Amino acid sequence: MSATGGEYLTAMLDVLVYENVLVAWRRAPGGHLIVTHEGEEIRLTAQQAGMWAQGAFAVYLALVDQRRITPRIPGDTTSQ
């Protein structure tokens, strides 16, 4: 994974944690470890983590777009 791709993945995972979609994530030998709200620890390669995060982020954005959830992102000035 390129440096830019790695930074993009890091940003997506950070937002998913901030928005309470995930409990936590961290880099692990050979990839990433993602912790779900069910307490599962999912070990993924960097490529798998990238695909997983893109899917989770797409679902998150779809729910925001449908106004089913409200984002907590600081500085968001959209009216509710």
C-alpha positions in Angstrom: 0.0 0.0 0.0 1.4 3.4 -0.9 2.0 6.1 1.7 -1.0 8.1 0.4 -3.1 4.9 0.5 -2.0 4.2 4.0 -2.8 7.7 5.1 -6.2 7.5 3.5 -6.9 4.2 5.3 -5.7 5.7 8.6 -8.0 8.7 8.1 -11.1 6.5 7.3 -10.5 4.2 10.3 -10.0 7.2 12.6 -13.3 8.7 11.4 -15.1 5.4 11.9 -13.8 5.3 15.5 -14.7 8.9 16.1 -18.2 8.4 14.7 -18.6 5.3 16.9 -18.8 2.8 14.0 -15.8 1.0 15.4 -14.5 0.7 19.0 -10.8 0.9 18.0 -8.2 0.0 15.5 -4.4 -0.3 15.4 -1.6 -1.4 13.2 -0.6 -5.0 13.8 2.2 -7.1 12.4 1.2 -7.8 8.8 -1.7 -5.4 8.7 -4.4 -4.0 11.0 -6.5 -5.0 14.0 -10.0 -3.7 14.1 -12.2 -4.0 17.2 -16.0 -4.1 16.8 -18.7 -3.2 19.3 -19.4 -6.9 19.7 -15.8 -7.3 21.1 -14.5 -9.0 18.0 -10.9 -8.4 17.1 -10.5 -8.7 13.3 -7.0 -9.1 11.9 -6.7 -8.0 8.3 -3.9 -7.4 5.9 -3.4 -3.8 4.8 -5.3 -4.6 1.5 -8.2 -6.3 3.3 -8.4 -3.5 5.9 -8.6 -1.0 3.0 -11.4 -2.8 1.3 -13.2 -3.3 4.6 -12.8 0.3 5.6 -14.1 1.5 2.2 -17.2 -0.6 2.6 -17.9 0.5 6.2 -17.2 4.1 5.3 -19.6 3.9 2.3 -22.4 2.6 4.5 -21.7 5.3 7.1 -21.9 8.0 4.4 -25.1 6.5 2.9 -26.7 6.6 6.4 -25.6 10.2 6.8 -26.9 11.1 3.3 -30.3 9.5 4.1 -30.3 11.5 7.4 -30.7 8.2 9.4 -27.7 9.3 11.5 -26.1 12.6 12.2 -22.3 12.9 11.9 -20.4 14.2 14.9 -17.5 15.6 12.8 -16.3 18.9 14.4 -17.0 22.0 12.5 -20.0 20.6 10.7 -22.2 23.5 10.1 -25.1 21.8 8.2 -28.4 22.4 9.8 -30.3 19.4 11.2 
